[in-house]
Amino acid sequence: MTRPTGVLLRLHAVAPGLGTADLARAVSRTLTGEDSPPGGWSAGRRGRVLRHEGTSAEVTGAWDGPELWLRHRGEPAAAAWATGLLDKIATVAAGADRAAAAPALPAAIPADPATTPTAVPDADRDPTPRADAPAYLAWRALMARWQVADSDLAEITAPGLLTAPFPAAPSATSHPPYPYRPEEPVFVFDHIGPPKPPPGWLLREWFAPDAGVYHCSVASGSRLSVRSPDPASGDRCAELLAAWQALTARYDAAV
């Protein structure tokens, strides 16, 4: 199995209260530094599309506000980076401090753990990963049941940072049930989750597999998610998700 070059980020957001033209202008100014992208917008599946340095932005109108679809392949591609990008777009769209809005994308997340923030700032999110959360306990139990080796497990406990999991029961000589590339972790549990949208915005969809063949996370509303950078892994993701959901329901019932 081969993995596409670069890290993929994909999100879908709605900006109630903004006009479609205002959002499109803000997206262009944030990504290119111009109110209108060089060469203009192109026609997309839903609306107008702007492509710039690995980022694709599509803007369209909707009854509850203009919608924005973003795709980014490359580094960085994580929740904190996406939060900064959306905040910059929202600031420009609101007309606040337009002259100070730099055309560059938000800075890359520092790779040094000593300077890496512990979590995406969010008043509604506990920045400390919970080792007793039912979804996490169920994930660990499932990995033990499948006898996944510790070397094939990893967790995201800070934006852009992979860490080793807690001491685990799986045997070091066991093998995961699916093919994998041994130079990267197979199963990753993402404690950070999706980015925080700007005030008033709605985040409809979020996908950013920072690492791992199978990227497991818990979205808003305790919804479990398993994604993979490999489009051919849909059935295997569904199998993993179903087993994880069943165990999580049992842990929820026991709390």
N, C-alpha and C positions, 0 to 999 in steps of 0.2 A: 504494500500500500504506500502510495506517495502522497506527500502533503503539499498543498499549493505553497508557492513562494510567498513569504510574508505572513503577517498575522491579520486575520480578517475581523473587522468590526462592522456591524450592521445595526442600525436603529431606525425607528419610526416614531416621530413625535408630532404633536398637534399644538399649534400656538393660538389659542382663542384670543380674540381681541385685536389681532393683527390682520392687516390686509395681505392678500397674496403677493402683491407687488412689493410691499414693504419687507416681507420675509425674504423674497427672492433677492432684493437689493442688499439686505443685510448678509445673506449667505455669500453673495458674490464679493462684497466688500471685505468680509472676514477671510475668505479663502484666497482672493486675488488682489485685494487692495483697491479694487475698482467697483463702482456702483453697477457696472455691467461688465460681464467677463469678456476678455479679449476673444473675438470670434463669435460672441453672442452665445445664447442658450441653444441647446439642441432639443429636438422632440424626444420624449421618453414614453414609456409604457403608460405612465399616469399623468405626467405633466411636462414641465421644462426641466432639462438636465444640464448641470454644470460639472465638468470633469477637470480636476486640477491636482497635479502632483500626487496621484494615488488615491485621491478622494473624489467620490461621485456624490453629488447632491441633486435630489429631484424635489421640486416644489409644485404643489397643486392646490387648488381651492377645494374647500369642503364646507358643509353647512355649519359645522361647529368650529371653524377656523382653518387657516391654511395648514397643510400637512407637509412635513419634511421627512424624506427618506435619505439617510446617509449611509454610504459604504466607504470603508477605508481599508486598504491593504498595505501593510507596512508597519513600521515602528514609530511611535507607540500606538497601541490599540487596546486601551483598557478603560475602565469606568472613570477614573480620575481625568484622563485626557478628554474623554467624551463630555464630561461635565464642564470642563473649561471651554471646550469648543462651543457647546450650546449656550453657555453663559455669555460668551463673546458675541455670538449671533444675536441673542436676545438684547444685549446692551446696544448694539448698533441698530437693531430694529426699533428700539424704543427712542432712538435719537439722542441717547445720553452719551455725552463726551465722545462724539463721533471723531473729533480730531485726534483723540488719544487712542483710538482703536487701531492697533497695529495690524498690518496685513498678514503677519506670520501666524501659523497655527499655534495653539498652546504648547508650552515647552514639554519636552519629553519627561516622563516620570524618571526620577533619579534611580540609577541601578544600585547605588550604595545603600544597603539596608539602614545604615546609620542616619541617612537623610531622607529615607522614604517615609511618607506619611503613613500612619497606622491604618487609615481608612478614608473613604470618600466622606467629606463633611456632610452630615445629614442629621438633622435634629430628630428624625423619626427612626434612625437606624443605630443600633448598639454597635459602637466601633470595635468592641471586643468579640472575636469569634467565640461562640458558645459551644463548648465541648459537650454540653448536656442537651442540646437541641435535638428533638426527635428525628428530624431529617438527617442530621449529621450522624447520630447514633445508628440509624438505620443504614446509612451509607457504609459506615465502618463495619457493621455486622454483615452486610452483603459482601463486602470485599473479603472478609474472613471466611464466609460461607463458600465463596468461589475460590478460596485459597490463592489470592493474588499476592505476589511477593511485594515486600516493602519497597523494593527498588522500582516497582512499577506504579507506585502511588505518590501523589504529591498534593499539596494544598496551597491555595492562594489566601494568605492571611493579611496581606497588605498589597496595595495596587502595584502591579507589575512584578511582584516578588513571589517566587515559588519556594515553598518550604517543605521539609520532610514531615510526614504525619506523626502522630503520637505513636509510641511503641505499640506494635500490632501483633495480632495472633497469626496472620498468614505465614506459611512456610517460605523460607528464602529459596527453596528449590521448586516451588510450585509454578504453574504457568497460568496466565489468564486465559479465558475461554475464546479470545479473539486474536487475530493476527495483530502485531504491533511492531513499531520501530524501537529497538532496544535503546537507542540513544536519547529517547525522550520518554517522560512518564506516560503511562497508558491511561490511568484513571486519575482525574484531577477534581478535587472538591473546591469550589470557589466560594469562600466565606464573604467576599466583598459584594458580589452581585452587581446589579445594574447601576448606572449613573443617576444622579439626582437632577431632574429637569429644572429649568429656570422657574421662578415663581409664576404660577398661572398656566404653565405648559403641562401637557399630558404626555407621558411616555407610553406608547402603545406596544412597542416591541424592542427587544434588545438582544443582541447576540455578539459576543466577543470571546472566542476561545483563546485565552492567553496562552494556553499550553494544553497538551494532552490529546490523546486520540479520542477520549470520551470526557467531555467537560461537563461536570455536574454542578448545578447551582440552584438556589432557591430564590425565586422572584417575589415581587410584592404579592401579598395575599397567600403566602406560603405555598405558591405553586412551584412544583419541582420541574426542573428542566435538564435534559441531557442533549447536548449537541456535539457535533463532530465536524472538523474541517473537511472530512471526506464525504462527498455527496452520496457515495455508495454505501455508507454505514447507517442508513435510515432504519432498516429492520433491526439491526443490532442495537441501535440507540433505543428503539421502542421496547425491545426485550429488557434492556437494562432499566429503563424508566418504569416499566410495569412491575418488575421485581422490587425496585426501590420504593415505589408507591405503596406496595402491599406491606412491606416491612415498616415503613413510616406510619401507616395507619395503625399497626399493632403497637408501636411505641407511643403514638398519640393517645391511644385508648388506655395505656398503662399509666399515663401521667395523672 
